[in-house]
Amino acid sequence: MDLELTQEQLMFRDMAKEFAMREVQPTARERDREEKFFPDIMKKMGDQGLFGIKVPRELGGLDLDWMTVGLVVEQLSYYDFCVGINCLIGTTLQIMPILTGGNDAQKKNYIAQLVSGKKCAAFAAVEPNAGSDAVAVETTATLKGDEWILNGNKTWITNATQGDWAIVLCQTDKSKGVKGMACFIVERDAPGFSSTKIGHKMGFRSSDTGQLFFRDCRIPNANLLGDIGRGLQLALTCIEHTRFGISFATLGVMEACIDSSIKYCLERNQFSKPIGSFQLMQSQIADMVVDCEASKCLAYQAAYLKDNGLKYSRETSIAKLHNSEKAAKISRTAVEMHGAYGITDDFPVERYYRDMLSPLIFGGTSNIQRLIIGRNMLGIEAISR
């Protein structure tokens, strides 16, 4: 497995780092405090081509690889995990569903708007009673004439109030189970469609999270995305792309925690010497670096497999599980190393720690990743219906 980066990959990595230092870092603390979304940054990311990395050239994209997506997300997340994740899902949960499931008219209508960063979308699969159990979707879509009528609720949806449209996973015929599930594009102004923000989150604050409501919501038949019966597969495929990117986003936060901790250990003096000279501090830094380097290898391996058309589901779950849990551990250690200052937002490690509790849950919880890995190794489903 060749993990050496190409010149093109290095160029995008460095460009993303420079962009994040200039456009993301200066307002990260303010946006976290105010739970403020960042459409201006989204537009600037569009100008840099960051949403078009996986889009074919004929649709206005760059037609590059998943490694490049990961490297960009890693650099953005180093300065703000919320920005990194929103860049990621711009590809995985907004563009990829239409790119892989949409018809030519849908691709032409929606993808260029997403690539520009001027528009964003929500991907709505999770419901109050359907989270890890994705098959339990209760939102219905009923065809009447040339319109679909949607009824149901979605929750914990990114871009719930900011998205210009939503891609919604629905059940068209409960008697058919998975074979009755389909995805639909619901425009913001569709009658019967509303949303509300979920605020006061522990972390991930400047990212827009909320609930969607469909009350006899009418959409044209042309807004069916892909085929009936393929909706859950489309959703799970795109969520797996997101899971892959989370392994890079958490890697970026780990690297930021290590750099911040090293800087603090060299500047903070106790007992007339830098605290970095103490054995326990050096031991903690060493453990952080080892965990981070192992995380990097797992993320890079997942990217290599995806880009070379090899099986990657197990490795993606391994990377997501490992990196999310190590990021939570490293960010907590970074807070502790900063002492009392670590629990204030004078230093970014406090925000990193709060943010790193989120990827333990979204994109598939850590326990769900364990079930995926266990099923892959044993060939036995751990959950029966």
Number of C-alpha atoms within 10 A of each C-alpha: 7 7 11 9 14 9 9 11 19 15 13 20 23 15 16 21 22 14 18 23 15 11 17 22 15 12 13 20 19 12 18 19 12 11 18 14 19 19 14 12 18 23 20 16 23 21 15 17 17 28 30 28 21 21 21 13 12 9 15 17 19 16 14 17 17 22 24 22 26 26 27 29 32 30 29 30 31 26 25 30 29 24 25 28 23 23 24 29 26 25 26 24 24 25 27 21 23 21 20 14 20 20 15 10 9 17 18 16 10 19 23 19 16 22 29 22 24 18 20 24 26 27 26 25 26 22 23 13 14 16 18 16 12 17 14 17 25 21 21 22 28 16 14 11 8 9 17 22 20 26 20 17 23 26 23 20 22 23 25 28 22 22 18 17 22 25 24 25 28 26 29 25 17 15 9 11 14 21 18 20 25 26 31 25 23 24 16 18 10 14 15 16 21 17 19 13 18 17 12 10 13 12 20 24 23 23 22 24 22 20 22 22 18 22 14 17 19 21 23 17 16 14 18 23 24 18 16 19 19 17 27 23 15 21 23 14 18 23 21 20 21 23 25 30 34 31 30 35 34 34 31 27 30 34 23 22 26 22 15 18 25 18 12 18 20 13 12 13 13 10 6 7 12 14 20 22 13 12 10 11 16 15 12 17 21 13 14 23 17 12 18 23 15 15 26 21 13 23 29 24 20 29 25 19 18 20 14 11 8 10 11 19 20 18 19 28 26 23 28 33 25 21 28 28 17 21 31 23 17 28 29 19 21 29 24 16 22 19 10 9 14 20 16 14 14 11 16 21 30 22 26 30 25 17 24 26 19 17 24 20 14 16 23 21 18 20 13 16 21 16 17 19 19 15 15 13 10 9 10 11 11 10 8 5 2
